[in-house]
Amino acid sequence: MVGELNILSEWIPEEMLPGTMFVLENSRESPDRSDPYVAVLACPACGTLGLVTRRQVEGFVSVICGADTCSAHYWIRDSQIVVRKPS
């Protein structure tokens, strides 16, 4: 699993490798309506693209990969990926 985020400044799907994030246009300007999606993130384990919310990007809520074959569970802390430890 990739341990650090790579932020893209331009939407280029071919460059969305595991751990890459693209912040959606105008996402920071919209009012917080039940924690809207603010970015697209490629799972740091498998590369599957998924939407993440403001609270997930800020590290308040964990992220779980939505792929059928991946169960990655992690937090975003600054620009780092922190894997959830098994309980």
ABEGO torsion letter per residue (X at the ends): XBABBBBBABBBAAABBBGBBBBBBGAAABBBBGGBBABBBBBAAAGBBBBBBAAAAAGABBBBBABAABABBBBBBEABBBBBBBX
